[in-house]
Amino acid sequence: PALMPGGFIGVDVFFVISGFLITRIIFAPDFTFANFYQRRIRRIFPALLVVLATTLALGHSLLPPDAFRNLLKHAVGGGLFVANFVAYADAGYFNGLSDLKPLVHLWSLGVEEQFYLLWPIMALAAMKHRRPWRPIALVASASLVLFLWLAEAEPRAAFYLSPPRFWELLAGALLVKVTLPSRWIGLASAAGVTLIAASVAFISSETEFPGASMLLPVCGAALIILSPGAPVNTWVLSSRAAVWVGLISYPLYLWHWPLLSLLRNFERAPSSLAIGAVVAGSFVLAEATRRLVEQPLSTMRLAPVAAGLAACMVTTMGLVAATFASTPVEARELVNAACMTRYPYRAPSLWFCSLSRDADPTVLLFGDSHANQLYGG
């Protein structure tokens, strides 16, 4: 991690690739809405259901009650593809570290699926325009401006919410109608690799994200996509190893973070050996998911499979939501609620408030996180 502090820009590269690939599907002559969404369900739901169920089972055994209740909330957000909104509402100094939340990574899946609820309708409507790519470019520009503004005004919103992220997916969509002259392909590919490598090496989540630096990996991914015959594409990205990683990329994305997060819940500073073992295990589980779950379903009739998966997801989310509703709220939260009722005049943001008896308060604790360690006493 110290050598590659910007490794998280892989999400931004993925958004560009996803926008490009899905837009090609939408503009295909045989496109239909029913077929498009059925294929999305068959692609997204199977591995997601397996990972959600496994993570909840492990979380029930390994996590303390309050952390498990939070996991239930994130599982509902993930299954309903609003995980980015759940993560946005749940982020904050006193809401726990993100690396201890096993399903927080599903925020990016939420952004993607929200985009694909809107994008087919927007794209086909734009095609009726005399110059259809102009309104698409205008929407992409508006999203980019919103992202850059929120990066300064409200970085958490720029990171998690979908409208300020749509420009990355639309950047990929716009590539569908762009063709580079062959003489520029080698230079474009080299520039794209350089931009992505520089982003991984020099962008830091501590100081530069989210912000204008995200233009670097997005432009880098776009340049590589526009260079299909370049040596990097032909020799590296088309190699058997790279293609295999691409085949398992979705289940690998789903598996790696819950396992790493549960490890860190169990041991706050795990050894490199433990982390390496978990990462290796993620690859094994991803390949097993592809072979045992995704491949068998891909050979079955599309419509029945999609309907069955949708019913399974709705049922599962209903059960998880019911479990969340019936899980007792942590005692501290109840005490805080009673305190807020007893002292309604206090500032709402000062949520550390406790009652020991029905009497006027005798102690005021004021300070930062160093003072907060005394709160329990």
C-alpha positions as CSV (number, residue, x, y, z in Angstrom):
1,P,0.0,0.0,0.0
2,A,2.8,2.4,0.7
3,L,4.2,1.9,-2.8
4,M,0.7,2.2,-4.5
5,P,-1.3,4.7,-2.4
6,G,-3.6,5.4,-5.3
7,G,-4.6,1.8,-5.9
8,F,-8.3,2.8,-5.2
9,I,-8.4,4.5,-8.6
10,G,-9.2,1.1,-10.0
11,V,-12.8,2.0,-9.2
12,D,-12.6,5.0,-11.5
13,V,-11.0,2.9,-14.3
14,F,-13.7,0.4,-13.9
15,F,-16.5,3.0,-14.3
16,V,-15.0,4.1,-17.6
17,I,-14.8,0.5,-18.9
18,S,-18.3,-0.3,-17.7
19,G,-19.7,2.8,-19.4
20,F,-18.0,1.9,-22.6
21,L,-19.1,-1.8,-22.7
22,I,-22.7,-1.2,-21.6
23,T,-23.2,1.6,-24.1
24,R,-22.1,-0.6,-26.9
25,I,-24.8,-3.1,-25.8
26,I,-27.5,-0.3,-25.7
27,F,-26.6,0.9,-29.3
28,A,-26.7,-2.7,-30.7
29,P,-29.4,-3.2,-33.3
30,D,-31.1,-6.0,-31.3
31,F,-31.3,-4.0,-28.0
32,T,-34.4,-4.3,-25.9
33,F,-35.1,-3.1,-22.4
34,A,-36.3,-6.5,-21.2
35,N,-33.3,-8.3,-22.5
36,F,-30.9,-5.7,-21.1
37,Y,-32.3,-5.7,-17.6
38,Q,-32.7,-9.5,-17.5
39,R,-29.0,-9.9,-18.5
40,R,-28.0,-7.4,-15.8
41,I,-29.9,-9.4,-13.2
42,R,-28.3,-12.7,-14.4
43,R,-24.9,-11.0,-14.3
44,I,-25.1,-9.2,-11.0
45,F,-27.5,-11.1,-8.7
46,P,-26.0,-14.7,-8.4
47,A,-22.6,-13.9,-7.0
48,L,-24.0,-11.0,-4.9
49,L,-26.5,-13.3,-3.2
50,V,-23.8,-15.8,-2.4
51,V,-21.5,-13.2,-0.9
52,L,-24.2,-11.4,1.0
53,A,-25.4,-14.7,2.6
54,T,-21.9,-15.8,3.5
55,T,-20.9,-12.4,4.9
56,L,-24.0,-12.2,7.1
57,A,-23.4,-15.7,8.4
58,L,-19.7,-14.9,9.2
59,G,-20.7,-11.6,10.7
60,H,-23.3,-13.1,12.9
61,S,-20.6,-15.4,14.4
62,L,-17.7,-13.0,14.5
63,L,-19.0,-9.4,15.0
64,P,-20.3,-7.8,18.2
65,P,-24.1,-7.0,18.2
66,D,-23.9,-3.4,17.2
67,A,-21.5,-4.1,14.4
68,F,-23.7,-7.0,13.1
69,R,-26.7,-4.7,13.2
70,N,-24.8,-2.2,11.1
71,L,-23.8,-5.1,8.7
72,L,-27.5,-5.9,8.3
73,K,-28.2,-2.3,7.3
74,H,-25.4,-2.4,4.7
75,A,-26.6,-5.7,3.4
76,V,-30.0,-4.3,2.6
77,G,-28.4,-1.3,0.9
78,G,-26.2,-3.7,-1.1
79,G,-29.1,-5.9,-2.2
80,L,-31.3,-2.9,-3.2
81,F,-28.4,-1.2,-4.9
82,V,-28.5,1.9,-2.7
83,A,-25.3,1.0,-0.8
84,N,-23.7,4.3,-1.7
85,F,-26.5,6.2,0.0
86,V,-26.2,4.0,3.1
87,A,-22.4,4.4,3.2
88,Y,-22.8,8.2,2.8
89,A,-25.3,8.4,5.7
90,D,-23.2,6.0,7.8
91,A,-19.8,7.8,7.2
92,G,-18.5,10.1,9.8
93,Y,-15.9,10.4,12.5
94,F,-17.9,8.6,15.2
95,N,-19.4,6.0,12.9
96,G,-16.5,3.6,12.7
97,L,-13.7,3.1,10.3
98,S,-14.7,2.0,6.8
99,D,-12.2,-0.9,6.8
100,L,-14.2,-2.5,9.6
101,K,-17.5,-2.5,7.6
102,P,-17.5,-5.7,5.5
103,L,-20.0,-4.5,2.9
104,V,-19.1,-0.9,2.5
105,H,-17.4,-1.6,-0.9
106,L,-20.8,-2.2,-2.5
107,W,-21.2,1.6,-2.8
108,S,-19.6,1.4,-6.2
109,L,-22.0,-1.3,-7.4
110,G,-24.9,1.0,-6.2
111,V,-23.5,3.9,-8.3
112,E,-23.2,1.6,-11.4
113,E,-26.7,0.1,-11.2
114,Q,-28.3,3.5,-10.5
115,F,-26.7,4.7,-13.7
116,Y,-28.0,1.8,-15.7
117,L,-31.5,2.4,-14.5
118,L,-31.4,5.8,-16.2
119,W,-28.8,5.5,-19.0
120,P,-30.7,3.3,-21.5
121,I,-33.6,5.7,-21.5
122,M,-31.3,8.7,-21.7
123,A,-29.2,7.3,-24.4
124,L,-32.1,6.3,-26.7
125,A,-33.8,9.7,-26.1
126,A,-30.5,11.4,-27.1
127,M,-30.4,9.4,-30.3
128,K,-33.4,11.2,-31.5
129,H,-31.5,14.5,-31.3
130,R,-29.9,15.8,-34.5
131,R,-26.5,15.6,-32.9
132,P,-27.1,13.0,-30.2
133,W,-23.7,13.1,-28.6
134,R,-23.9,16.7,-27.7
135,P,-26.6,16.3,-24.9
136,I,-24.7,13.3,-23.6
137,A,-21.5,15.3,-23.4
138,L,-23.4,18.2,-21.8
139,V,-24.8,15.8,-19.0
140,A,-21.3,14.4,-18.5
141,S,-19.8,17.9,-18.2
142,A,-22.5,18.9,-15.7
143,S,-21.7,15.8,-13.6
144,L,-18.0,16.6,-13.7
145,V,-18.6,20.2,-12.5
146,L,-20.8,18.9,-9.7
147,F,-18.1,16.4,-8.7
148,L,-15.4,19.1,-8.6
149,W,-17.6,21.4,-6.6
150,L,-18.6,18.8,-4.1
151,A,-15.0,17.6,-3.8
152,E,-14.3,21.0,-2.1
153,A,-17.7,21.6,-0.4
154,E,-18.7,18.1,0.6
155,P,-16.0,15.4,-0.2
156,R,-18.1,12.6,1.2
157,A,-20.9,13.4,-1.2
158,A,-18.5,13.6,-4.1
159,F,-17.2,10.1,-3.2
160,Y,-20.4,8.2,-2.5
161,L,-23.3,9.8,-4.4
162,S,-24.1,8.8,-7.9
163,P,-24.8,12.1,-9.8
164,P,-21.2,13.4,-9.2
165,R,-19.9,10.0,-10.3
166,F,-21.9,9.7,-13.5
167,W,-19.3,11.6,-15.5
168,E,-16.9,8.7,-15.2
169,L,-19.3,6.2,-16.7
170,L,-20.4,8.8,-19.4
171,A,-16.7,9.3,-20.3
172,G,-16.7,5.6,-21.3
173,A,-20.0,5.9,-23.1
174,L,-18.7,8.8,-25.2
175,L,-15.8,6.6,-26.4
176,V,-18.2,4.4,-28.4
177,K,-18.3,7.1,-31.2
178,V,-14.7,8.0,-31.1
179,T,-12.0,6.5,-33.3
180,L,-8.3,7.4,-33.2
181,P,-6.2,7.5,-36.3
182,S,-4.0,4.4,-36.4
183,R,-0.8,6.6,-36.3
184,W,-1.9,7.9,-32.8
185,I,-2.7,4.5,-31.2
186,G,0.8,3.7,-29.9
187,L,1.2,7.2,-28.4
188,A,-2.3,7.2,-26.9
189,S,-1.8,3.8,-25.3
190,A,1.6,4.8,-23.8
191,A,0.0,8.0,-22.4
192,G,-2.9,6.0,-20.9
193,V,-0.6,3.6,-19.2
194,T,1.5,6.5,-17.9
195,L,-1.5,8.4,-16.5
196,I,-2.9,5.3,-14.7
197,A,0.6,4.4,-13.3
198,A,1.1,7.9,-12.1
199,S,-2.3,7.9,-10.5
200,V,-1.5,4.7,-8.6
201,A,1.9,5.9,-7.5
202,F,1.2,9.5,-6.5
203,I,-2.5,10.1,-5.8
204,S,-3.3,9.8,-2.1
205,S,-6.7,9.3,-0.5
206,E,-5.4,11.4,2.4
207,T,-4.8,14.6,0.5
208,E,-6.0,14.5,-3.1
209,F,-9.2,12.5,-3.3
210,P,-11.9,13.2,-4.3
211,G,-10.8,16.0,-6.6
212,A,-9.5,17.0,-10.0
213,S,-6.8,14.3,-9.8
214,M,-9.5,11.8,-10.7
215,L,-9.3,13.1,-14.3
216,L,-5.9,11.3,-14.6
217,P,-7.1,7.7,-14.3
218,V,-10.3,8.4,-16.2
219,C,-8.3,9.9,-19.1
220,G,-5.8,7.1,-18.9
221,A,-8.5,4.4,-19.1
222,A,-10.1,6.2,-22.0
223,L,-6.8,6.4,-24.0
224,I,-6.2,2.7,-23.5
225,I,-9.7,1.8,-24.7
226,L,-9.2,3.9,-27.8
227,S,-6.0,2.0,-28.6
228,P,-7.2,-1.6,-29.3
229,G,-4.2,-2.6,-31.4
230,A,-1.5,-1.1,-29.2
231,P,1.2,-3.4,-27.7
232,V,-0.1,-3.0,-24.2
233,N,-3.6,-4.2,-25.3
234,T,-2.3,-7.0,-27.4
235,W,0.5,-8.4,-25.3
236,V,-0.5,-7.6,-21.7
237,L,-4.3,-7.0,-21.4
238,S,-5.0,-9.8,-23.9
239,S,-2.8,-12.4,-22.1
240,R,-4.3,-15.5,-20.6
241,A,-3.6,-14.3,-17.1
242,A,-5.1,-10.9,-17.6
243,V,-8.2,-12.4,-19.3
244,W,-8.6,-14.8,-16.4
245,V,-8.5,-11.9,-13.9
246,G,-11.1,-10.2,-16.0
247,L,-13.4,-13.3,-16.0
248,I,-13.3,-13.4,-12.2
249,S,-13.2,-9.7,-11.6
250,Y,-16.8,-9.3,-10.4
251,P,-16.8,-12.1,-7.9
252,L,-13.3,-11.1,-6.8
253,Y,-14.5,-7.6,-6.2
254,L,-17.4,-8.9,-4.1
255,W,-15.3,-11.4,-2.0
256,H,-12.1,-9.5,-1.3
257,W,-13.4,-6.7,0.9
258,P,-15.7,-8.7,3.3
259,L,-12.8,-11.1,4.0
260,L,-10.3,-8.3,4.6
261,S,-12.7,-6.4,6.7
262,L,-13.7,-9.4,8.9
263,L,-10.0,-10.1,9.4
264,R,-9.4,-6.5,10.6
265,N,-12.4,-6.8,12.9
266,F,-10.8,-9.9,14.4
267,E,-7.3,-8.4,14.4
268,R,-6.9,-4.7,14.1
269,A,-3.3,-4.9,12.6
270,P,-3.1,-8.2,10.8
271,S,0.2,-9.5,9.6
272,S,1.2,-9.4,6.0
273,L,1.0,-13.2,5.9
274,A,-2.6,-13.1,7.1
275,I,-3.5,-10.4,4.6
276,G,-1.8,-12.4,1.8
277,A,-3.7,-15.5,2.7
278,V,-7.0,-13.7,2.6
279,V,-6.3,-12.1,-0.7
280,A,-5.3,-15.6,-2.1
281,G,-8.5,-17.0,-0.7
282,S,-10.5,-14.3,-2.4
283,F,-9.1,-15.4,-5.8
284,V,-10.0,-19.0,-5.0
285,L,-13.6,-18.1,-3.9
286,A,-13.9,-15.9,-7.0
287,E,-13.0,-18.7,-9.3
288,A,-15.2,-21.1,-7.5
289,T,-18.1,-18.6,-7.8
290,R,-17.5,-18.3,-11.5
291,R,-17.5,-22.0,-12.1
292,L,-20.2,-23.2,-9.7
293,V,-22.6,-20.3,-9.7
294,E,-22.2,-18.0,-12.7
295,Q,-21.4,-20.5,-15.5
296,P,-24.3,-22.9,-14.8
297,L,-26.8,-20.1,-14.8
298,S,-25.4,-18.6,-18.0
299,T,-26.5,-21.7,-20.0
300,M,-30.1,-21.6,-18.8
301,R,-33.0,-19.7,-20.4
302,L,-32.6,-16.0,-19.6
303,A,-36.1,-14.9,-18.6
304,P,-36.9,-17.7,-16.1
305,V,-33.4,-17.3,-14.5
306,A,-33.8,-13.5,-14.2
307,A,-37.3,-13.8,-12.7
308,G,-36.1,-16.4,-10.2
309,L,-33.0,-14.4,-9.2
310,A,-35.1,-11.2,-8.7
311,A,-37.6,-13.1,-6.5
312,C,-34.7,-14.6,-4.5
313,M,-33.2,-11.1,-4.0
314,V,-36.5,-9.6,-2.9
315,T,-37.1,-12.4,-0.5
316,T,-33.6,-12.3,0.9
317,M,-33.7,-8.5,1.4
318,G,-37.1,-8.8,3.1
319,L,-35.7,-11.3,5.6
320,V,-32.6,-9.2,6.2
321,A,-34.7,-6.1,6.7
322,A,-36.9,-7.9,9.1
323,T,-33.9,-9.2,11.1
324,F,-32.5,-5.6,11.2
325,A,-35.9,-4.3,12.5
326,S,-36.1,-6.9,15.2
327,T,-32.5,-6.6,16.4
328,P,-32.3,-4.6,19.6
329,V,-30.7,-1.2,19.3
330,E,-27.5,-0.9,21.3
331,A,-28.2,0.2,24.9
332,R,-26.0,3.3,24.5
333,E,-28.3,4.5,21.6
334,L,-31.4,4.0,23.8
335,V,-29.7,6.0,26.6
336,N,-28.7,8.7,24.2
337,A,-32.3,8.9,22.9
338,A,-33.6,9.2,26.5
339,C,-31.1,11.9,27.2
340,M,-32.1,13.8,24.1
341,T,-35.7,13.7,25.3
342,R,-34.7,14.9,28.8
343,Y,-32.6,17.7,27.6
344,P,-34.1,18.9,24.3
345,Y,-32.4,22.2,24.4
346,R,-28.9,20.8,23.8
347,A,-27.3,21.0,20.3
348,P,-28.4,18.0,18.2
349,S,-24.9,17.4,17.0
350,L,-23.6,16.7,20.5
351,W,-24.9,13.2,20.6
352,F,-22.8,12.0,23.6
353,C,-25.3,12.4,26.3
354,S,-26.1,9.9,29.1
355,L,-28.5,9.7,32.0
356,S,-27.7,7.9,35.3
357,R,-30.7,9.2,37.3
358,D,-33.6,11.6,36.8
359,A,-31.8,14.7,38.1
360,D,-29.9,17.7,36.9
361,P,-26.6,16.8,35.3
362,T,-23.5,17.1,37.5
363,V,-20.8,16.3,34.9
364,L,-20.0,17.9,31.5
365,L,-17.4,16.1,29.3
366,F,-16.1,18.5,26.7
367,G,-13.3,17.7,24.2
368,D,-12.1,15.7,21.3
369,S,-11.6,11.9,20.8
370,H,-9.1,12.0,23.7
371,A,-11.9,13.1,26.0
372,N,-14.3,10.7,24.4
373,Q,-12.3,7.7,25.8
374,L,-13.6,8.8,29.2
375,Y,-17.3,8.8,28.1
376,G,-18.0,5.3,29.2
377,G,-17.0,6.0,32.8
